[in-house]
């Protein structure tokens, strides 16, 4: 009887854990230090001076796969003056969700070249980039929460426009979506923990 009770409580506990662990991480580009490698450019570190013979702040480190990409990866690991437009596509969660949008950006110089604009599904998030002063080679990892309402259709359109003639680079973009446990799942998880504690005490006697 004790073994049966232990197995039952353990099953409930594990079900509670797996039911609350739904998550999805979407990446555009790869976190590889702007194509230089992390040994050269760690997250938030300065980029090296390019050997470009005309404009030494412009570089293009895209791999063959990134050059051929159509998912937005073609906009990473190089520093043009060009808008970035792409869309994350995914299967919507049936449960409520929380999400974090993150990107690694370099070269924004607001005072010199004007204000940059960032929109997700048409919603303005420019406040995260509009005051950055990174200099020519500086970089920053920016992350912020995204409303679940923007994710309900299984898409998130990204639109970034830099200041006038400002050459800006991105290492990667990511969208991390996690399901919010329902109250019933939390109750089940709590019941499992209480049950495990009870059985443990019984075995000690």
Phi and psi restraints in degrees (value plus and minus 20) as a CYANA .aco file:
   2 UNK   PHI     -83.1   -43.1
   2 UNK   PSI     -61.0   -21.0
   3 UNK   PHI     -84.7   -44.7
   3 UNK   PSI     -61.1   -21.1
   4 UNK   PHI     -82.6   -42.6
   4 UNK   PSI     -63.4   -23.4
   5 UNK   PHI     -83.5   -43.5
   5 UNK   PSI     -61.1   -21.1
   6 UNK   PHI     -82.4   -42.4
   6 UNK   PSI     -64.1   -24.1
   7 UNK   PHI     -84.6   -44.6
   7 UNK   PSI     -60.3   -20.3
   8 UNK   PHI     -83.7   -43.7
   8 UNK   PSI     -67.8   -27.8
   9 UNK   PHI     -84.1   -44.1
   9 UNK   PSI     -60.3   -20.3
  10 UNK   PHI     -82.6   -42.6
  10 UNK   PSI     -60.7   -20.7
  11 UNK   PHI     -82.6   -42.6
  11 UNK   PSI     -62.9   -22.9
  12 UNK   PHI     -82.4   -42.4
  12 UNK   PSI     -62.7   -22.7
  13 UNK   PHI     -82.0   -42.0
  13 UNK   PSI     -66.1   -26.1
  14 UNK   PHI     -86.8   -46.8
  14 UNK   PSI     -56.4   -16.4
  15 UNK   PHI     -83.3   -43.3
  15 UNK   PSI     -60.4   -20.4
  16 UNK   PHI     -82.4   -42.4
  16 UNK   PSI     -59.6   -19.6
  17 UNK   PHI     -86.6   -46.6
  17 UNK   PSI     -67.8   -27.8
  18 UNK   PHI     -88.9   -48.9
  18 UNK   PSI     -50.4   -10.4
  19 UNK   PHI     -90.8   -50.8
  19 UNK   PSI     -40.5    -0.5
  20 UNK   PHI    -126.0   -86.0
  20 UNK   PSI     -11.6    28.4
  21 UNK   PHI    -127.0   -87.0
  21 UNK   PSI      -7.3    32.7
  22 UNK   PHI     -85.9   -45.9
  22 UNK   PSI     105.8   145.8
  23 UNK   PHI    -172.9  -132.9
  23 UNK   PSI     136.2   176.2
  24 UNK   PHI    -164.0  -124.0
  24 UNK   PSI     105.7   145.7
  25 UNK   PHI    -134.0   -94.0
  25 UNK   PSI      98.8   138.8
  26 UNK   PHI    -129.9   -89.9
  26 UNK   PSI     113.2   153.2
  27 UNK   PHI    -142.2  -102.2
  27 UNK   PSI     117.5   157.5
  28 UNK   PHI    -138.0   -98.0
  28 UNK   PSI     100.0   140.0
  29 UNK   PHI      61.4   101.4
  29 UNK   PSI    -196.6  -156.6
  30 UNK   PHI    -155.0  -115.0
  30 UNK   PSI     125.6   165.6
  31 UNK   PHI     -97.6   -57.6
  31 UNK   PSI      58.1    98.1
  32 UNK   PHI    -145.1  -105.1
  32 UNK   PSI       8.3    48.3
  33 UNK   PHI      45.2    85.2
  33 UNK   PSI      23.0    63.0
  34 UNK   PHI      40.8    80.8
  34 UNK   PSI       9.4    49.4
  35 UNK   PHI      64.4   104.4
  35 UNK   PSI     -26.9    13.1
  36 UNK   PHI    -105.4   -65.4
  36 UNK   PSI     -39.8     0.2
  37 UNK   PHI      75.6   115.6
  37 UNK   PSI     128.3   168.3
  38 UNK   PHI     -86.2   -46.2
  38 UNK   PSI     -43.7    -3.7
  39 UNK   PHI     -86.4   -46.4
  39 UNK   PSI     -45.1    -5.1
  40 UNK   PHI    -116.8   -76.8
  40 UNK   PSI     -64.9   -24.9
  41 UNK   PHI    -148.5  -108.5
  41 UNK   PSI      77.2   117.2
  42 UNK   PHI     -96.2   -56.2
  42 UNK   PSI     146.7   186.7
  43 UNK   PHI     -76.3   -36.3
  43 UNK   PSI     106.0   146.0
  44 UNK   PHI      62.0   102.0
  44 UNK   PSI     -17.5    22.5
  45 UNK   PHI    -110.7   -70.7
  45 UNK   PSI     144.6   184.6
  46 UNK   PHI     -92.1   -52.1
  46 UNK   PSI     126.9   166.9
  47 UNK   PHI    -104.6   -64.6
  47 UNK   PSI     133.0   173.0
  48 UNK   PHI     -94.7   -54.7
  48 UNK   PSI     139.1   179.1
  49 UNK   PHI     -88.0   -48.0
  49 UNK   PSI     111.6   151.6
  50 UNK   PHI     -95.3   -55.3
  50 UNK   PSI     138.6   178.6
  51 UNK   PHI    -114.8   -74.8
  51 UNK   PSI      -6.7    33.3
  52 UNK   PHI     -74.7   -34.7
  52 UNK   PSI     106.2   146.2
  53 UNK   PHI     -90.2   -50.2
  53 UNK   PSI     -40.8    -0.8
  54 UNK   PHI    -120.9   -80.9
  54 UNK   PSI     -75.8   -35.8
  55 UNK   PHI    -144.0  -104.0
  55 UNK   PSI      82.9   122.9
  56 UNK   PHI     -93.7   -53.7
  56 UNK   PSI     -17.4    22.6
  57 UNK   PHI    -117.0   -77.0
  57 UNK   PSI     -25.3    14.7
  58 UNK   PHI    -118.9   -78.9
  58 UNK   PSI     110.2   150.2
  59 UNK   PHI    -159.1  -119.1
  59 UNK   PSI     141.3   181.3
  60 UNK   PHI    -163.6  -123.6
  60 UNK   PSI      80.4   120.4
  61 UNK   PHI    -129.2   -89.2
  61 UNK   PSI       2.9    42.9
  62 UNK   PHI     -88.5   -48.5
  62 UNK   PSI     119.2   159.2
  63 UNK   PHI     -97.5   -57.5
  63 UNK   PSI     151.6   191.6
  64 UNK   PHI     -80.5   -40.5
  64 UNK   PSI     -58.3   -18.3
  65 UNK   PHI     -85.9   -45.9
  65 UNK   PSI     -59.1   -19.1
  66 UNK   PHI     -89.8   -49.8
  66 UNK   PSI     -57.2   -17.2
  67 UNK   PHI     -83.6   -43.6
  67 UNK   PSI     -53.1   -13.1
  68 UNK   PHI    -110.1   -70.1
  68 UNK   PSI     -26.9    13.1
  69 UNK   PHI     -89.4   -49.4
  69 UNK   PSI     136.4   176.4
  70 UNK   PHI    -148.8  -108.8
  70 UNK   PSI     -14.9    25.1
  71 UNK   PHI    -114.4   -74.4
  71 UNK   PSI     -16.6    23.4
  72 UNK   PHI      91.9   131.9
  72 UNK   PSI     -38.0     2.0
  73 UNK   PHI     -82.9   -42.9
  73 UNK   PSI     -43.7    -3.7
  74 UNK   PHI     -86.4   -46.4
  74 UNK   PSI     -32.2     7.8
  75 UNK   PHI    -117.8   -77.8
  75 UNK   PSI     -13.6    26.4
  76 UNK   PHI    -128.6   -88.6
  76 UNK   PSI     142.1   182.1
  77 UNK   PHI      43.6    83.6
  77 UNK   PSI       2.0    42.0
  78 UNK   PHI    -172.6  -132.6
  78 UNK   PSI     147.3   187.3
  79 UNK   PHI    -148.5  -108.5
  79 UNK   PSI      53.8    93.8
  80 UNK   PHI    -113.6   -73.6
  80 UNK   PSI     153.7   193.7
  81 UNK   PHI    -118.5   -78.5
  81 UNK   PSI      77.2   117.2
  82 UNK   PHI    -182.8  -142.8
  82 UNK   PSI     124.6   164.6
  83 UNK   PHI     -85.9   -45.9
  83 UNK   PSI     135.4   175.4
  84 UNK   PHI    -135.3   -95.3
  84 UNK   PSI     101.9   141.9
  85 UNK   PHI    -153.9  -113.9
  85 UNK   PSI     100.0   140.0
  86 UNK   PHI    -178.7  -138.7
  86 UNK   PSI     153.3   193.3
  87 UNK   PHI    -154.6  -114.6
  87 UNK   PSI     110.5   150.5
  88 UNK   PHI     -97.2   -57.2
  88 UNK   PSI     112.8   152.8
  89 UNK   PHI    -142.1  -102.1
  89 UNK   PSI     115.8   155.8
  90 UNK   PHI    -180.2  -140.2
  90 UNK   PSI     145.4   185.4
  91 UNK   PHI    -103.0   -63.0
  91 UNK   PSI     101.9   141.9
  92 UNK   PHI     -80.0   -40.0
  92 UNK   PSI     125.6   165.6
  93 UNK   PHI     -95.7   -55.7
  93 UNK   PSI     126.7   166.7
  94 UNK   PHI     -97.6   -57.6
  94 UNK   PSI     -45.6    -5.6
  95 UNK   PHI    -112.4   -72.4
  95 UNK   PSI     150.7   190.7
  96 UNK   PHI     -84.4   -44.4
  96 UNK   PSI     131.4   171.4
  97 UNK   PHI    -153.2  -113.2
  97 UNK   PSI     139.1   179.1
  98 UNK   PHI    -143.9  -103.9
  98 UNK   PSI     128.9   168.9
  99 UNK   PHI    -163.4  -123.4
  99 UNK   PSI     130.7   170.7
 100 UNK   PHI    -145.4  -105.4
 100 UNK   PSI     107.4   147.4
 101 UNK   PHI    -121.2   -81.2
 101 UNK   PSI     112.6   152.6
 102 UNK   PHI    -159.6  -119.6
 102 UNK   PSI     127.2   167.2
 103 UNK   PHI    -174.4  -134.4
 103 UNK   PSI     135.0   175.0
 104 UNK   PHI    -130.6   -90.6
 104 UNK   PSI      98.0   138.0
 105 UNK   PHI    -146.8  -106.8
 105 UNK   PSI     127.7   167.7
 106 UNK   PHI    -157.7  -117.7
 106 UNK   PSI     123.5   163.5
 107 UNK   PHI      74.9   114.9
 107 UNK   PSI     -14.0    26.0
 108 UNK   PHI     -93.0   -53.0
 108 UNK   PSI     106.0   146.0
 109 UNK   PHI    -152.0  -112.0
 109 UNK   PSI      64.2   104.2
 110 UNK   PHI     -81.0   -41.0
 110 UNK   PSI     -65.1   -25.1
 111 UNK   PHI     -83.1   -43.1
 111 UNK   PSI     -54.8   -14.8
 112 UNK   PHI    -105.0   -65.0
 112 UNK   PSI     -57.5   -17.5
 113 UNK   PHI    -141.7  -101.7
 113 UNK   PSI     -21.2    18.8
 114 UNK   PHI      80.5   120.5
 114 UNK   PSI     155.6   195.6
 115 UNK   PHI     -99.2   -59.2
 115 UNK   PSI     115.6   155.6
 116 UNK   PHI    -110.3   -70.3
 116 UNK   PSI     135.3   175.3
 117 UNK   PHI    -143.5  -103.5
 117 UNK   PSI     117.6   157.6
 118 UNK   PHI    -153.9  -113.9
 118 UNK   PSI     104.7   144.7
 119 UNK   PHI    -151.0  -111.0
 119 UNK   PSI     119.9   159.9
 120 UNK   PHI    -139.1   -99.1
 120 UNK   PSI      97.0   137.0
 121 UNK   PHI      32.7    72.7
 121 UNK   PSI      15.4    55.4
 122 UNK   PHI      63.2   103.2
 122 UNK   PSI     -27.0    13.0
 123 UNK   PHI    -106.5   -66.5
 123 UNK   PSI     112.4   152.4
 124 UNK   PHI     -99.4   -59.4
 124 UNK   PSI      99.5   139.5
 125 UNK   PHI    -139.5   -99.5
 125 UNK   PSI       5.4    45.4
 126 UNK   PHI     -83.1   -43.1
 126 UNK   PSI     -39.9     0.1
 127 UNK   PHI     -81.3   -41.3
 127 UNK   PSI     -41.2    -1.2
 128 UNK   PHI     -99.9   -59.9
 128 UNK   PSI     -34.0     6.0
 129 UNK   PHI    -148.0  -108.0
 129 UNK   PSI     -34.6     5.4
 130 UNK   PHI     -93.6   -53.6
 130 UNK   PSI     -33.2     6.8
 131 UNK   PHI    -138.9   -98.9
 131 UNK   PSI     -11.8    28.2
 132 UNK   PHI     -88.1   -48.1
 132 UNK   PSI     118.2   158.2
 133 UNK   PHI    -148.3  -108.3
 133 UNK   PSI      65.8   105.8
 134 UNK   PHI    -113.9   -73.9
 134 UNK   PSI     -30.3     9.7
 135 UNK   PHI      53.4    93.4
 135 UNK   PSI    -194.9  -154.9
 136 UNK   PHI     -89.1   -49.1
 136 UNK   PSI     -55.5   -15.5
 137 UNK   PHI    -139.1   -99.1
 137 UNK   PSI     -18.9    21.1
 138 UNK   PHI     -93.2   -53.2
 138 UNK   PSI     139.0   179.0
 139 UNK   PHI    -164.7  -124.7
 139 UNK   PSI     137.2   177.2
 140 UNK   PHI    -165.8  -125.8
 140 UNK   PSI     126.1   166.1
 141 UNK   PHI    -116.4   -76.4
 141 UNK   PSI     100.5   140.5
 142 UNK   PHI    -131.4   -91.4
 142 UNK   PSI     112.6   152.6
 143 UNK   PHI    -163.2  -123.2
 143 UNK   PSI     126.6   166.6
 144 UNK   PHI    -178.5  -138.5
 144 UNK   PSI     141.9   181.9
 145 UNK   PHI     -97.5   -57.5
 145 UNK   PSI     128.5   168.5
 146 UNK   PHI    -141.2  -101.2
 146 UNK   PSI     113.5   153.5
 147 UNK   PHI     -82.4   -42.4
 147 UNK   PSI     121.7   161.7
 148 UNK   PHI     -82.8   -42.8
 148 UNK   PSI     -43.4    -3.4
 149 UNK   PHI     -82.9   -42.9
 149 UNK   PSI     -50.6   -10.6
 150 UNK   PHI     -95.8   -55.8
 150 UNK   PSI     -33.7     6.3
 151 UNK   PHI    -124.0   -84.0
 151 UNK   PSI     -23.6    16.4
 152 UNK   PHI     -81.9   -41.9
 152 UNK   PSI     -48.3    -8.3
 153 UNK   PHI    -113.3   -73.3
 153 UNK   PSI     -15.6    24.4
 154 UNK   PHI      57.4    97.4
 154 UNK   PSI      -1.6    38.4
 155 UNK   PHI    -162.2  -122.2
 155 UNK   PSI     130.7   170.7
 156 UNK   PHI    -162.1  -122.1
 156 UNK   PSI      87.3   127.3
 157 UNK   PHI    -104.1   -64.1
 157 UNK   PSI     109.6   149.6
 158 UNK   PHI    -129.4   -89.4
 158 UNK   PSI     109.1   149.1
 159 UNK   PHI    -153.4  -113.4
 159 UNK   PSI      96.2   136.2
 160 UNK   PHI    -142.7  -102.7
 160 UNK   PSI     112.4   152.4
 161 UNK   PHI    -150.2  -110.2
 161 UNK   PSI     101.9   141.9
 162 UNK   PHI     -98.6   -58.6
 162 UNK   PSI     150.8   190.8
 163 UNK   PHI     -83.0   -43.0
 163 UNK   PSI     150.9   190.9
 164 UNK   PHI     -77.7   -37.7
 164 UNK   PSI      93.9   133.9
 165 UNK   PHI      41.4    81.4
 165 UNK   PSI       6.2    46.2
 166 UNK   PHI    -110.6   -70.6
 166 UNK   PSI      97.5   137.5
 167 UNK   PHI    -102.8   -62.8
 167 UNK   PSI      93.5   133.5
 168 UNK   PHI    -145.1  -105.1
 168 UNK   PSI     120.1   160.1
 169 UNK   PHI    -137.7   -97.7
 169 UNK   PSI     130.9   170.9
 170 UNK   PHI    -145.6  -105.6
 170 UNK   PSI     117.6   157.6
 171 UNK   PHI    -105.5   -65.5
 171 UNK   PSI     -65.1   -25.1
 172 UNK   PHI    -182.0  -142.0
 172 UNK   PSI     144.8   184.8
 173 UNK   PHI    -147.4  -107.4
 173 UNK   PSI     122.3   162.3
 174 UNK   PHI    -159.3  -119.3
 174 UNK   PSI     131.8   171.8
 175 UNK   PHI    -151.7  -111.7
 175 UNK   PSI      95.1   135.1
 176 UNK   PHI    -128.8   -88.8
 176 UNK   PSI      93.2   133.2
 177 UNK   PHI    -131.1   -91.1
 177 UNK   PSI     111.5   151.5
 178 UNK   PHI    -150.5  -110.5
 178 UNK   PSI     118.1   158.1
 179 UNK   PHI     -94.8   -54.8
 179 UNK   PSI     120.3   160.3
 180 UNK   PHI    -109.0   -69.0
 180 UNK   PSI     102.6   142.6
 181 UNK   PHI     -77.6   -37.6
 181 UNK   PSI     115.0   155.0
 182 UNK   PHI     -90.2   -50.2
 182 UNK   PSI     135.0   175.0
 183 UNK   PHI     -74.5   -34.5
 183 UNK   PSI     -55.9   -15.9
 184 UNK   PHI     -86.9   -46.9
 184 UNK   PSI     -55.9   -15.9
 185 UNK   PHI     -86.6   -46.6
 185 UNK   PSI     -61.3   -21.3
 186 UNK   PHI     -84.2   -44.2
 186 UNK   PSI     -58.7   -18.7
 187 UNK   PHI     -84.3   -44.3
 187 UNK   PSI     -61.8   -21.8
 188 UNK   PHI     -83.9   -43.9
 188 UNK   PSI     -62.3   -22.3
 189 UNK   PHI     -82.9   -42.9
 189 UNK   PSI     -63.3   -23.3
 190 UNK   PHI     -83.0   -43.0
 190 UNK   PSI     -60.2   -20.2
 191 UNK   PHI     -82.9   -42.9
 191 UNK   PSI     -60.2   -20.2
 192 UNK   PHI     -83.4   -43.4
 192 UNK   PSI     -61.6   -21.6
 193 UNK   PHI     -84.9   -44.9
 193 UNK   PSI     -63.2   -23.2
 194 UNK   PHI     -82.0   -42.0
 194 UNK   PSI     -63.2   -23.2
 195 UNK   PHI     -82.9   -42.9
 195 UNK   PSI     -61.1   -21.1
 196 UNK   PHI     -82.7   -42.7
 196 UNK   PSI     -60.4   -20.4
 197 UNK   PHI     -83.9   -43.9
 197 UNK   PSI     -59.4   -19.4
 198 UNK   PHI     -84.9   -44.9
 198 UNK   PSI     -66.5   -26.5
 199 UNK   PHI     -84.2   -44.2
 199 UNK   PSI     -58.4   -18.4
 200 UNK   PHI     -80.7   -40.7
 200 UNK   PSI     -63.6   -23.6
 201 UNK   PHI     -84.1   -44.1
 201 UNK   PSI     -58.6   -18.6
 202 UNK   PHI     -84.3   -44.3
 202 UNK   PSI     -59.0   -19.0
 203 UNK   PHI     -89.5   -49.5
 203 UNK   PSI     -48.4    -8.4
 204 UNK   PHI     -92.4   -52.4
 204 UNK   PSI     -41.9    -1.9
